[in-house]
Amino acid sequence: MKMKFRKPVLFLLLVTVLAPIVLYTDTLASYFTPPSSRTEFIEDLSTFTLGGDVRPLNLLPQESSTLLKEPPGNVYSENSSLSLSNTSDTLSSEDARKARQLTEAESMKHQAATGNSNDGIEVAMNGNRISQVTDSLHEPHQMDKTSLELVSAERSEGRATDTSSKKKTSPTDSSHTSDTTSAKTEIRQDQRTVQTSGRVVSGETAGGKGEEQNAQVVPPDARVRQLKDQLIRGKVYLSLSATRNNPHFIRELRLRIKEVQRALGEASKDSELPRNAYEKLKAMEQTLAKGKQIQDDCATIVKKLRAMLHSAEEQLRVHKKQTLYLTHLTAKTLPKGLHCLPLRLSTEYFRLNSSQQRFPNQENLEDPKLYHYALFSDNILAAAVVINSTVSHAKDPSKHVFHIVTDRLNYAAMRMWFLANPPQHATVDVQNVEEFTWLNSSYSPVLKQLASQSMIDYYFRSRADSDPNVKFRNPKYLSIMNHLRFYLPEIFPKLDKVLFLDDDIVVQKDLSGLWSLDLKGKVIGVVETCGESFHRFDRYLNFSNPLISKHFDPRACGWAFGMNIFDLNEWRRQNITEVYHSWQNLNHDRQLWKLGTLPPGLITFWKRTYTLDRSWHVLGLGYNPNVSQKDIQRAAVIHYNGNLKPWLEISIPKFRDYWSKFVDYDQVFLRECNINKLAGT
C-alpha cells in the first residue's frame, strides 16, 4: 500500500515541477542546439530515468536520481557551454536543478531519436539569442498572452513533425505531454521564464530579423577561441590526479591536443583554419566530456586553473622584461642600410676639392634676424627628414638657417648629404663637435663624468638585464652630443634666439611664429606633459634625497625636450650654464637622478620655463600607438620619442608615413645602400 501511495504522489510532484521546465527546454531546443560535448554523449545521458532500473555509467559510480547534483558553475565555458549553464542559474531551489538535469536528458533523447545533427559551433554563433534569454531572466515583465500562444504553438508543431520520437518516449514523457492544463498553470506561476521564451519565439517569427542581427555580430574568431578554450581544458585534465590514473584517457587526450594544436596553428580568424578543424573540435569535445565524467569536482578544477593563471602571469612578467631589453637593443642597433650610407657618403665627400666642400650662404649663420635651428645628430637620414619637413612648411625658406652638429665619424658624410641634397633656399651648416676646443673636461663636469671609469663600467661590464631601469643604460648617454643643448650660448655666441630640434621629429607647420613669442623673461619655451601622473617631477628625480626634496615639487609638471625655443640673452643674463654645472657636480654618483638630459633639464630650468600650447609639440609616436589622429593632424611638430623610431622595422606602422614621406627613396645614395620604404607605410 505504501508503494501504491508513493507513486501517485511522486508522479504529481514531478508533473507540477517538471511541466513548465519541459515546455521551456523543448521550446528552446527548437532554437538552440546544445553544446557538442553533450550531443556526442546522448547515449550516456539517456541512462538517467525517473524510476526502475538504472544502468550505471561507464566511468562514474552509480548515484540515485534524487542525489544528483550539478556543479556550481562551468569554470571554463566560453561559447557553446554558456546556454545551459546560464539557464540553470534561474532555478533557485535544489529540486529545480535536479529536475532540470532530467529534462535535459529527455530533451536530448528526443533530439537523438529525430536524428538531428547538432553543431556546437552554431550555439556559439547564436550567442546573442542565448544572452537575450539569460539577461531577461533578471528583469520583471508582464505576461504576454501572444507570446504564450506562440510558445505553445511552436511546441506543438515541433512534436507534430516528429511522430517517431513519440513512439520512443517513456511513460513519463507521455504524462508530460498529456497534462497540458497543469503545464499552463505552472507557466503562469513562472512568468519570467515563459516570457523570455516567448520573446525568443516572437523574435524568430518576425521575418528572420533576429538571424540577420546574429550574422552581423558573430565574431570572426569564434571557432578559434573555442579551440583555444579546449586546449586549456585539456591541459587541466592532463594535470589532475583522477585523470592521470586513467592511461587510456591520457593517451587519447594527448592525441587530441596535438590534433587541435596542429589545426589551430597560427590562425587568428576562423577563415584561416583548415577544413578539418571542426572535425578536430568535435573529437576533442568528446574526449573532454569523458574527462568531465572522470573528474567532475569543480573545486579541484578551479584550483588548477588558478595555478595555471599564476604560472602564466609569471611567464608573462619574464617575457615582458626580455622584450623590453631586446627592444632597447634593437632600437640602438644601426640597420645595415644606415651603416652603409655614411660610408658611401664619406667616400664621395673626400673626392671633392676644397671649394666643392663649402656650403653657400655662410653669411647667414650669424644673422640674429633670421630663424636659427640647432640640430645635434649622428643620424644622416633623420637629420634630412627634420630639415626637409621644416623647409617644406616654411612660408619663407630663405630665412631659415640650420646648424647641425655631429661627431667626427659622421662629419664628412653629413656634409656630403646636404651638399648633394641642399634644402630649397635654406641655409645649412655642419660642424664637428670635436672642434669645440672650449668644451673639455676642465670646463664641463658632465664630460669629465662621461670619461670616468665608473661610468664606462656601468655600461660595458655589468649585465644589461640586471638593472630594472634598462632605458637608463643606453650607451648614447656616454656621448657629449646628448648634452650639447646645455651649451647653446657657447655654440652660438652671436644669436639671440635658437629653436632646438631633436632628430626624431617631423615638422608639419610653419614654425617662424615661435621667434616672435614673448617668453616673459623665461629662458625656454616648453610644452608640458603632466597630463599623466608619470610625467611629473617625481618620475625623473630622486625625492628621497634631501637636495631634491628641499628645492623641487614632486608633483610639478614635467615638460618635453625635443622642440624648444631658447632666449639666449636671458640664458646669459641668468647664467644658466653655471646652474647646470653645479647640479652636475652634485650628481657625480648619480644619486639625484639617473642618466639622461631631461632630469637635469627639469632642474636647470626650474621656474624658468614658458608654457607653449600643446598643439606645438605632440609626443609619443615612438612608443604609444594610441596617440590621437586628431592631435597629430593639428600638431606643428610630432615627436617619435621612445624606442620605436620611424626608420626602424619595429616602428609603429600607422605612424611611419608621417616620416617617410619626407625621404626621397630614389636618391642615388639610398638606392646604393638598399634603403627602401618600410612595409606598412
C-alpha positions as CSV (number, residue, x, y, z in Angstrom):
1,M,0.0,0.0,0.0
2,K,2.8,2.4,0.7
3,M,4.3,1.8,-2.7
4,K,0.9,2.5,-4.4
5,F,0.5,5.6,-2.4
6,R,4.0,7.0,-3.0
7,K,3.9,6.6,-6.8
8,P,0.9,8.9,-7.4
9,V,2.4,11.5,-5.1
10,L,5.8,11.3,-6.8
11,F,4.0,11.4,-10.2
12,L,2.0,14.6,-9.2
13,L,5.1,16.2,-7.8
14,L,7.1,15.6,-11.0
15,V,4.3,16.8,-13.2
16,T,3.9,20.1,-11.3
17,V,7.6,20.8,-11.1
18,L,8.7,19.5,-14.5
19,A,5.8,20.5,-16.8
20,P,6.9,24.2,-17.2
21,I,10.5,23.2,-17.5
22,V,9.8,20.6,-20.2
23,L,7.9,23.2,-22.0
24,Y,10.7,25.7,-21.6
25,T,13.5,23.3,-22.6
26,D,11.5,21.8,-25.5
27,T,10.8,25.3,-26.9
28,L,14.4,26.3,-26.6
29,A,15.5,23.1,-28.2
30,S,13.9,24.1,-31.4
31,Y,16.0,27.3,-31.5
32,F,19.3,26.4,-29.8
33,T,21.5,23.4,-30.5
34,P,23.2,22.0,-27.3
35,P,26.9,22.1,-26.9
36,S,28.8,19.5,-28.9
37,S,30.2,18.0,-25.7
38,R,26.7,16.9,-24.7
39,T,25.4,15.9,-28.1
40,E,28.2,13.4,-28.5
41,F,27.2,11.6,-25.4
42,I,23.4,11.3,-25.7
43,E,23.6,7.6,-25.1
44,D,25.3,8.2,-21.7
45,L,22.8,10.8,-20.7
46,S,19.9,8.6,-21.7
47,T,20.7,6.3,-18.9
48,F,19.0,8.7,-16.4
49,T,15.4,7.7,-15.9
50,L,12.7,8.6,-13.4
51,G,12.3,5.1,-12.0
52,G,13.0,1.5,-12.5
53,D,16.4,0.0,-13.2
54,V,19.2,2.5,-14.0
55,R,22.3,1.3,-15.8
56,P,25.5,2.6,-14.3
57,L,27.7,5.0,-16.3
58,N,30.9,3.6,-17.6
59,L,33.3,5.8,-15.5
60,L,31.3,7.1,-12.6
61,P,29.9,5.3,-9.6
62,Q,26.1,5.0,-9.7
63,E,24.1,7.7,-7.9
64,S,20.4,7.8,-7.2
65,S,18.5,10.4,-9.3
66,T,17.4,12.1,-6.1
67,L,21.0,12.7,-5.1
68,L,22.2,14.1,-8.4
69,K,23.9,17.4,-8.0
70,E,25.1,19.8,-10.6
71,P,28.5,21.5,-10.3
72,P,28.0,25.1,-9.1
73,G,29.3,26.5,-12.4
74,N,31.2,25.9,-15.5
75,V,34.6,27.5,-14.9
76,Y,35.9,27.2,-18.4
77,S,32.9,27.7,-20.7
78,E,33.2,30.5,-23.1
79,N,30.9,29.9,-26.1
80,S,28.7,26.9,-26.6
81,S,28.5,25.8,-23.0
82,L,27.0,29.1,-21.8
83,S,23.5,28.4,-22.8
84,L,22.7,25.6,-20.3
85,S,24.9,26.9,-17.5
86,N,23.3,30.3,-17.6
87,T,19.8,28.9,-17.8
88,S,20.4,26.8,-14.7
89,D,21.1,29.9,-12.7
90,T,17.4,30.9,-13.0
91,L,16.2,27.9,-10.9
92,S,16.8,28.7,-7.3
93,S,15.8,25.5,-5.5
94,E,17.7,22.2,-5.3
95,D,14.7,20.3,-6.7
96,A,14.6,22.6,-9.7
97,R,18.3,21.8,-10.5
98,K,17.6,18.1,-10.2
99,A,14.6,18.3,-12.4
100,R,16.4,20.3,-15.0
101,Q,19.1,17.6,-15.5
102,L,16.4,15.0,-16.0
103,T,14.5,17.2,-18.5
104,E,17.7,17.9,-20.4
105,A,18.3,14.2,-20.7
106,E,14.7,13.7,-22.1
107,S,15.2,16.6,-24.5
108,M,18.4,15.2,-25.8
109,K,16.8,11.7,-26.2
110,H,14.1,13.4,-28.3
111,Q,16.7,15.1,-30.5
112,A,18.7,11.8,-30.8
113,A,15.5,10.0,-31.9
114,T,14.8,12.5,-34.6
115,G,18.3,12.2,-36.0
116,N,19.1,15.9,-35.7
117,S,22.7,16.8,-36.2
118,N,23.7,19.4,-33.6
119,D,26.5,21.7,-34.2
120,G,28.3,23.1,-31.2
121,I,29.6,26.0,-33.2
122,E,26.1,27.0,-34.1
123,V,25.4,27.6,-30.4
124,A,28.4,29.9,-30.3
125,M,27.1,31.7,-33.4
126,N,23.7,32.2,-31.8
127,G,25.2,33.6,-28.6
128,N,23.2,36.8,-28.7
129,R,19.9,34.9,-28.7
130,I,21.0,33.0,-25.6
131,S,22.0,36.2,-24.0
132,Q,18.5,37.6,-24.7
133,V,17.1,34.7,-22.7
134,T,19.5,34.8,-19.8
135,D,19.7,38.6,-19.5
136,S,15.9,39.0,-19.4
137,L,15.5,36.5,-16.6
138,H,16.7,39.2,-14.2
139,E,14.0,41.7,-15.4
140,P,10.4,41.6,-14.3
141,H,7.9,41.7,-17.1
142,Q,4.2,41.3,-17.5
143,M,2.7,38.2,-19.1
144,D,2.4,38.4,-22.8
145,K,-0.5,36.2,-24.0
146,T,0.6,36.3,-27.6
147,S,4.0,35.1,-26.6
148,L,2.4,32.2,-24.6
149,E,0.4,31.2,-27.6
150,L,3.5,31.2,-29.8
151,V,5.3,29.1,-27.3
152,S,2.5,26.5,-27.2
153,A,2.1,26.5,-30.9
154,E,5.8,26.1,-31.5
155,R,6.0,23.3,-29.0
156,S,3.0,21.5,-30.6
157,E,4.4,22.0,-34.1
158,G,7.8,20.6,-33.1
159,R,6.2,17.5,-31.6
160,A,3.8,17.0,-34.5
161,T,6.6,16.9,-37.0
162,D,8.3,14.0,-35.2
163,T,5.9,11.1,-34.8
164,S,8.7,8.7,-34.5
165,S,10.0,10.3,-31.4
166,K,6.6,9.9,-29.6
167,K,6.8,6.2,-30.1
168,K,10.1,6.0,-28.3
169,T,9.3,8.3,-25.4
170,S,8.9,6.9,-21.9
171,P,5.7,6.9,-19.9
172,T,7.0,9.9,-18.0
173,D,7.3,11.9,-21.3
174,S,3.8,11.0,-22.3
175,S,2.5,12.2,-19.0
176,H,4.2,15.5,-19.5
177,T,2.7,15.8,-23.0
178,S,-0.9,15.0,-22.0
179,D,-1.1,17.1,-18.9
180,T,-1.2,20.5,-20.8
181,T,-3.6,22.1,-18.4
182,S,-1.2,21.6,-15.5
183,A,1.6,22.9,-17.7
184,K,-0.3,26.2,-18.5
185,T,-1.0,26.7,-14.8
186,E,2.7,26.3,-13.9
187,I,3.6,28.6,-16.8
188,R,1.6,31.4,-15.3
189,Q,3.4,30.9,-12.0
190,D,6.8,31.1,-13.6
191,Q,6.2,34.2,-15.8
192,R,9.8,35.3,-16.3
193,T,10.9,32.1,-17.8
194,V,8.0,31.7,-20.2
195,Q,8.1,35.4,-21.2
196,T,11.7,35.0,-22.1
197,S,10.9,32.1,-24.3
198,G,8.1,34.0,-25.8
199,R,10.3,36.8,-26.8
200,V,12.7,34.5,-28.4
201,V,9.9,32.9,-30.4
202,S,8.4,36.1,-31.4
203,G,11.8,37.4,-32.4
204,E,12.3,34.3,-34.6
205,T,8.9,34.8,-36.3
206,A,9.5,38.5,-37.1
207,G,10.7,37.9,-40.7
208,G,14.0,36.3,-39.5
209,K,15.4,39.7,-38.3
210,G,17.0,38.0,-35.3
211,E,19.1,35.8,-37.5
212,E,20.2,38.8,-39.6
213,Q,21.3,40.6,-36.5
214,N,23.2,37.5,-35.3
215,A,25.0,37.3,-38.5
216,Q,26.3,40.8,-38.0
217,V,27.6,40.3,-34.5
218,V,29.2,36.9,-35.0
219,P,32.9,37.3,-34.0
220,P,35.3,36.3,-36.8
221,D,37.3,34.2,-34.4
222,A,34.5,32.2,-32.6
223,R,35.8,28.8,-33.6
224,V,39.5,29.8,-32.9
225,R,38.5,30.9,-29.4
226,Q,36.7,27.6,-28.9
227,L,39.7,25.6,-30.0
228,K,42.0,27.6,-27.6
229,D,39.5,27.0,-24.8
230,Q,39.6,23.3,-25.5
231,L,43.4,23.3,-25.2
232,I,43.2,25.0,-21.8
233,R,40.6,22.5,-20.6
234,G,42.7,19.6,-22.0
235,K,45.8,20.8,-20.1
236,V,43.7,20.9,-16.9
237,Y,42.6,17.3,-17.3
238,L,46.2,16.2,-18.1
239,S,47.4,17.5,-14.7
240,L,44.5,16.2,-12.5
241,S,45.3,13.2,-10.4
242,A,42.0,11.5,-11.2
243,T,42.5,11.6,-14.9
244,R,46.2,10.7,-14.7
245,N,45.3,7.4,-13.3
246,N,43.4,6.6,-16.5
247,P,46.2,5.9,-19.0
248,H,43.8,5.2,-21.9
249,F,42.2,8.6,-21.4
250,I,45.5,10.4,-21.1
251,R,46.8,8.9,-24.4
252,E,43.6,9.9,-26.1
253,L,43.7,13.4,-24.7
254,R,47.3,14.0,-25.7
255,L,46.5,12.9,-29.2
256,R,43.5,15.2,-29.4
257,I,45.6,18.1,-28.0
258,K,48.2,17.6,-30.8
259,E,45.5,17.5,-33.4
260,V,43.9,20.7,-32.1
261,Q,47.2,22.4,-31.9
262,R,48.0,21.3,-35.5
263,A,44.6,22.5,-36.7
264,L,44.9,25.8,-34.8
265,G,48.4,26.7,-35.9
266,E,48.9,30.4,-36.2
267,A,45.3,31.1,-37.1
268,S,43.7,34.2,-35.6
269,K,40.4,34.0,-37.6
270,D,38.0,31.2,-38.4
271,S,38.7,31.7,-42.1
272,E,42.4,30.8,-41.6
273,L,41.5,27.4,-40.1
274,P,41.9,24.2,-42.2
275,R,38.8,22.4,-43.4
276,N,39.1,19.6,-40.9
277,A,39.2,22.0,-37.9
278,Y,35.6,21.3,-37.0
279,E,36.1,17.6,-37.0
280,K,39.1,18.0,-34.6
281,L,36.9,20.2,-32.4
282,K,34.2,17.6,-32.2
283,A,36.6,14.8,-31.4
284,M,38.3,17.0,-28.7
285,E,34.9,17.8,-27.2
286,Q,34.1,14.1,-26.9
287,T,37.3,13.4,-25.1
288,L,36.8,16.4,-22.8
289,A,33.4,15.1,-21.9
290,K,34.9,11.8,-20.9
291,G,37.3,13.7,-18.7
292,K,34.4,15.5,-17.1
293,Q,32.9,12.2,-16.2
294,I,36.2,11.0,-14.7
295,Q,36.7,14.3,-12.7
296,D,33.7,16.5,-12.1
297,D,34.9,18.2,-9.0
298,C,34.7,21.9,-9.8
299,A,36.8,22.9,-6.8
300,T,39.8,20.9,-7.9
301,I,39.5,22.3,-11.5
302,V,39.2,25.9,-10.2
303,K,42.3,25.3,-8.1
304,K,44.3,24.0,-11.0
305,L,43.1,26.9,-13.2
306,R,44.3,29.4,-10.7
307,A,47.7,27.7,-10.5
308,M,47.9,27.8,-14.3
309,L,46.9,31.5,-14.3
310,H,49.6,32.3,-11.7
311,S,52.2,30.5,-13.8
312,A,51.1,32.3,-17.0
313,E,51.4,35.6,-15.2
314,E,54.9,34.9,-14.0
315,Q,55.9,33.8,-17.5
316,L,54.4,37.0,-18.9
317,R,56.4,39.1,-16.5
318,V,59.7,37.3,-17.5
319,H,58.8,37.7,-21.2
320,K,58.0,41.4,-20.8
321,K,61.4,42.0,-19.2
322,Q,63.1,40.2,-22.0
323,T,61.1,42.0,-24.6
324,L,62.0,45.4,-23.1
325,Y,65.7,44.6,-23.1
326,L,65.6,43.3,-26.7
327,T,63.6,46.3,-27.9
328,H,66.2,48.6,-26.4
329,L,68.9,46.6,-28.0
330,T,67.1,46.7,-31.4
331,A,66.5,50.4,-31.2
332,K,70.1,51.2,-30.6
333,T,71.4,48.8,-33.3
334,L,72.3,50.5,-36.5
335,P,70.5,48.9,-39.5
336,K,72.7,47.8,-42.4
337,G,71.4,50.5,-44.7
338,L,72.1,53.3,-42.3
339,H,75.6,51.9,-41.7
340,C,76.3,51.8,-45.4
341,L,75.0,55.3,-46.0
342,P,77.7,57.3,-44.1
343,L,80.5,55.1,-45.6
344,R,79.3,55.8,-49.1
345,L,78.8,59.5,-48.5
346,S,82.2,59.9,-46.8
347,T,83.9,58.3,-49.8
348,E,82.3,60.8,-52.1
349,Y,83.0,63.7,-49.9
350,F,86.7,63.2,-49.9
351,R,86.7,63.1,-53.7
352,L,85.6,66.7,-53.7
353,N,88.0,69.6,-53.9
354,S,88.1,72.2,-51.1
355,S,85.9,74.6,-52.9
356,Q,83.2,72.0,-53.5
357,Q,83.1,71.1,-49.8
358,R,81.8,74.5,-48.8
359,F,78.1,75.4,-48.2
360,P,76.6,78.5,-49.8
361,N,75.1,81.5,-47.9
362,Q,77.5,81.2,-45.0
363,E,77.0,84.9,-44.1
364,N,73.5,83.9,-42.8
365,L,75.0,81.8,-40.0
366,E,75.4,84.7,-37.5
367,D,72.5,86.9,-38.6
368,P,70.2,87.2,-35.5
369,K,67.3,88.4,-37.6
370,L,66.9,85.0,-39.3
371,Y,65.3,81.9,-37.9
372,H,68.0,79.6,-36.5
373,Y,67.7,75.9,-35.7
374,A,70.0,73.8,-33.6
375,L,70.1,70.1,-34.5
376,F,72.6,67.7,-32.9
377,S,72.6,64.3,-34.6
378,D,74.7,61.4,-35.9
379,N,71.8,60.1,-38.0
380,I,72.0,61.4,-41.5
381,L,68.6,60.3,-42.7
382,A,66.9,61.5,-39.6
383,A,68.5,65.0,-39.9
384,A,67.5,65.1,-43.5
385,V,63.8,64.5,-42.6
386,V,63.9,67.2,-39.9
387,I,65.2,69.8,-42.4
388,N,63.1,68.7,-45.3
389,S,59.9,68.8,-43.3
390,T,60.7,72.2,-41.8
391,V,61.6,73.8,-45.2
392,S,58.6,72.3,-47.0
393,H,56.2,74.0,-44.5
394,A,58.1,77.3,-44.1
395,K,56.5,80.4,-45.6
396,D,59.9,81.9,-46.5
397,P,62.6,79.1,-46.5
398,S,65.3,81.6,-47.3
399,K,65.0,83.0,-43.7
400,H,65.7,79.6,-42.1
401,V,69.2,78.6,-41.0
402,F,70.0,75.1,-39.8
403,H,73.0,74.5,-37.6
404,I,73.9,70.8,-37.5
405,V,76.5,69.4,-35.0
406,T,77.6,65.8,-35.4
407,D,80.6,63.6,-34.3
408,R,83.8,63.1,-36.2
409,L,82.7,59.7,-37.6
410,N,79.7,61.2,-39.4
411,Y,81.0,64.7,-40.1
412,A,82.1,64.1,-43.7
413,A,79.0,62.0,-44.6
414,M,76.7,64.6,-43.1
415,R,78.3,67.4,-45.1
416,M,78.2,65.4,-48.3
417,W,74.5,64.6,-47.9
418,F,73.5,68.3,-47.7
419,L,75.9,69.3,-50.4
420,A,74.3,66.7,-52.7
421,N,70.7,67.5,-51.4
422,P,70.6,71.1,-50.4
423,P,67.3,72.3,-48.9
424,Q,65.4,74.7,-51.0
425,H,66.7,78.3,-50.4
426,A,67.5,77.5,-46.8
427,T,71.0,77.7,-45.2
428,V,72.7,74.7,-43.8
429,D,76.0,74.3,-41.8
430,V,77.6,71.2,-40.4
431,Q,80.1,71.3,-37.5
432,N,82.2,68.7,-35.8
433,V,81.7,68.6,-32.0
434,E,85.4,67.7,-31.5
435,E,86.3,71.1,-33.0
436,F,84.8,72.8,-30.0
437,T,88.0,73.3,-28.2
438,W,86.4,75.1,-25.3
439,L,84.3,72.0,-24.5
440,N,86.7,69.9,-22.3
441,S,86.6,68.1,-19.0
442,S,88.0,71.0,-17.1
443,Y,85.1,73.2,-18.2
444,S,82.3,70.6,-18.4
445,P,81.6,68.3,-15.4
446,V,79.4,66.0,-17.4
447,L,82.3,65.5,-19.9
448,K,84.5,64.5,-17.1
449,Q,81.9,62.1,-15.7
450,L,81.3,60.5,-19.1
451,A,85.0,59.7,-19.4
452,S,85.3,58.2,-15.9
453,Q,86.0,54.5,-15.5
454,S,82.9,54.0,-13.2
455,M,80.6,55.3,-16.0
456,I,82.2,53.0,-18.6
457,D,82.0,50.1,-16.2
458,Y,78.3,50.9,-15.7
459,Y,77.7,50.3,-19.4
460,F,80.1,47.7,-20.5
461,R,81.0,45.5,-17.5
462,S,77.6,44.9,-16.0
463,R,74.9,42.7,-17.3
464,A,72.3,44.9,-19.0
465,D,69.4,42.8,-17.9
466,S,70.4,43.0,-14.2
467,D,69.2,46.6,-13.9
468,P,65.4,47.1,-14.0
469,N,65.9,50.6,-15.5
470,V,67.2,49.3,-18.8
471,K,66.4,52.5,-20.6
472,F,68.9,54.4,-18.4
473,R,71.7,52.1,-19.6
474,N,71.7,53.4,-23.1
475,P,75.2,53.9,-24.4
476,K,74.1,57.1,-26.2
477,Y,74.4,58.8,-22.8
478,L,78.2,58.4,-23.0
479,S,78.3,60.9,-25.8
480,I,78.6,64.6,-25.2
481,M,76.3,65.1,-28.2
482,N,73.4,64.4,-25.9
483,H,74.4,67.3,-23.6
484,L,75.2,69.9,-26.2
485,R,71.7,71.5,-25.6
486,F,73.1,72.9,-22.3
487,Y,75.8,74.8,-24.2
488,L,73.8,76.7,-26.8
489,P,75.1,80.2,-25.8
490,E,78.7,79.0,-26.2
491,I,77.9,77.3,-29.6
492,F,76.0,80.4,-30.9
493,P,77.6,83.4,-29.3
494,K,76.1,85.9,-31.7
495,L,72.5,84.7,-31.8
496,D,69.6,85.9,-29.7
497,K,67.1,83.0,-30.1
498,V,67.5,79.4,-31.2
499,L,64.9,76.7,-31.8
500,F,66.3,73.3,-30.6
501,L,65.0,70.3,-32.5
502,D,65.6,66.6,-31.9
503,D,66.4,64.4,-34.8
504,D,63.4,62.1,-34.3
505,I,60.8,64.8,-35.0
506,V,58.8,65.8,-38.1
507,V,57.6,69.4,-38.7
508,Q,54.1,69.8,-40.1
509,K,53.6,73.6,-39.9
510,D,55.5,76.8,-40.3
511,L,57.5,77.4,-37.1
512,S,58.5,81.1,-37.7
513,G,55.9,82.3,-35.2
514,L,58.0,80.9,-32.3
515,W,60.7,83.5,-32.7
516,S,58.1,86.3,-32.3
517,L,56.8,84.9,-28.9
518,D,57.4,87.0,-25.8
519,L,58.7,84.5,-23.3
520,K,58.0,86.9,-20.4
521,G,61.6,86.8,-19.1
522,K,61.8,83.0,-19.2
523,V,64.7,81.1,-20.7
524,I,62.9,78.3,-22.5
525,G,59.6,77.7,-24.1
526,V,58.2,74.2,-23.5
527,V,55.1,72.0,-23.9
528,E,54.1,70.5,-20.6
529,T,53.5,66.7,-20.4
530,C,51.9,66.4,-16.9
531,G,48.5,65.2,-18.2
532,E,49.5,61.8,-16.8
533,S,51.0,61.0,-13.4
534,F,54.2,59.5,-14.7
535,H,55.2,62.8,-16.4
536,R,55.7,64.7,-13.2
537,F,59.0,65.5,-11.4
538,D,58.9,62.6,-9.1
539,R,59.1,60.3,-12.1
540,Y,62.6,61.6,-13.0
541,L,64.2,62.9,-9.8
542,N,65.1,61.1,-6.6
543,F,63.0,62.8,-3.9
544,S,64.3,60.6,-1.2
545,N,67.5,62.8,-1.4
546,P,67.2,66.0,0.7
547,L,68.8,68.1,-2.0
548,I,65.9,67.3,-4.4
549,S,63.1,67.3,-1.9
550,K,64.2,70.7,-0.5
551,H,64.2,72.5,-3.8
552,F,61.6,70.9,-6.0
553,D,57.9,69.9,-6.0
554,P,57.4,66.2,-6.8
555,R,54.0,67.0,-8.4
556,A,55.3,69.7,-10.6
557,C,54.6,69.3,-14.3
558,G,57.3,67.8,-16.5
559,W,57.9,69.0,-20.0
560,A,59.3,67.8,-23.3
561,F,62.8,68.2,-24.7
562,G,62.7,67.9,-28.5
563,M,61.2,71.2,-29.7
564,N,62.2,74.1,-27.5
565,I,62.7,77.8,-28.2
566,F,65.6,79.3,-26.2
567,D,66.1,83.0,-25.3
568,L,69.9,83.0,-25.3
569,N,70.1,86.6,-24.0
570,E,68.1,85.6,-20.9
571,W,70.2,82.4,-20.6
572,R,73.4,84.5,-20.5
573,R,71.9,87.0,-18.1
574,Q,70.7,84.3,-15.6
575,N,73.9,82.3,-16.1
576,I,72.1,79.1,-16.8
577,T,75.2,77.1,-17.8
578,E,76.7,77.6,-14.4
579,V,73.4,76.3,-12.8
580,Y,73.7,73.2,-14.9
581,H,77.3,72.7,-13.9
582,S,76.6,73.0,-10.2
583,W,73.9,70.3,-10.3
584,Q,76.0,68.0,-12.4
585,N,78.8,68.2,-9.8
586,L,76.3,67.3,-7.1
587,N,75.1,64.3,-9.1
588,H,78.6,62.8,-9.7
589,D,77.4,59.5,-8.1
590,R,74.0,59.5,-9.9
591,Q,72.1,59.8,-6.6
592,L,70.0,62.7,-7.7
593,W,68.8,61.3,-11.0
594,K,69.8,58.6,-13.4
595,L,71.4,59.4,-16.8
596,G,69.8,61.4,-19.5
597,T,69.1,65.1,-20.3
598,L,65.5,65.6,-19.2
599,P,66.2,65.3,-15.4
600,P,69.0,67.9,-15.4
601,G,66.9,70.0,-17.8
602,L,64.0,70.0,-15.3
603,I,66.4,71.1,-12.5
604,T,68.4,73.6,-14.5
605,F,65.3,75.4,-16.0
606,W,63.2,75.1,-12.8
607,K,60.8,78.1,-12.7
608,R,62.4,79.4,-15.9
609,T,60.0,77.8,-18.4
610,Y,57.4,79.4,-20.6
611,T,54.5,77.1,-21.3
612,L,53.5,76.7,-25.0
613,D,50.2,75.5,-26.4
614,R,50.1,71.7,-26.7
615,S,49.5,71.9,-30.4
616,W,53.1,73.0,-31.0
617,H,54.5,69.7,-29.9
618,V,52.8,66.2,-29.8
619,L,54.8,63.3,-28.3
620,G,54.5,59.6,-28.1
621,L,54.8,58.4,-31.7
622,G,57.7,56.2,-30.8
623,Y,56.1,54.2,-28.0
624,N,52.3,54.9,-27.9
625,P,50.1,53.5,-30.7
626,N,47.1,55.3,-29.2
627,V,48.2,58.8,-30.0
628,S,45.1,60.6,-31.3
629,Q,45.0,61.2,-35.0
630,K,43.3,64.5,-34.3
631,D,46.2,65.6,-32.1
632,I,48.7,64.6,-34.8
633,Q,46.9,66.5,-37.6
634,R,46.8,69.7,-35.6
635,A,50.3,69.5,-34.3
636,A,53.1,71.7,-35.6
637,V,55.7,69.1,-34.6
638,I,55.3,65.4,-34.0
639,H,57.9,63.6,-31.9
640,Y,58.9,59.9,-32.2
641,N,60.3,59.8,-28.7
642,G,60.7,56.3,-27.5
643,N,62.4,53.2,-29.0
644,L,60.1,52.7,-32.0
645,K,61.9,55.1,-34.3
646,P,60.3,55.6,-37.7
647,W,63.4,54.4,-39.6
648,L,63.4,51.0,-37.8
649,E,61.3,48.0,-38.6
650,I,60.0,47.9,-35.1
651,S,58.3,51.3,-35.6
652,I,54.6,51.7,-35.3
653,P,53.3,51.1,-38.8
654,K,50.4,53.6,-38.8
655,F,52.9,56.4,-37.9
656,R,55.6,55.7,-40.4
657,D,54.2,57.6,-43.3
658,Y,54.3,60.9,-41.5
659,W,58.1,60.5,-41.5
660,S,58.8,58.5,-44.7
661,K,57.1,61.0,-47.0
662,F,60.0,63.4,-46.5
663,V,62.5,60.8,-47.6
664,D,63.4,60.6,-51.3
665,Y,64.0,56.8,-51.7
666,D,65.0,57.3,-55.3
667,Q,68.1,59.2,-54.2
668,V,71.2,57.5,-55.6
669,F,72.9,57.0,-52.2
670,L,69.8,55.5,-50.7
671,R,69.4,53.1,-53.7
672,E,73.0,52.0,-53.5
673,C,72.7,51.2,-49.8
674,N,69.4,49.4,-50.4
675,I,67.4,51.8,-48.1
676,N,63.8,51.2,-49.0
677,K,60.4,52.4,-47.7
678,L,59.4,50.1,-44.8
679,A,56.4,47.8,-45.4
680,G,53.1,49.0,-44.0
681,T,53.7,52.7,-44.7
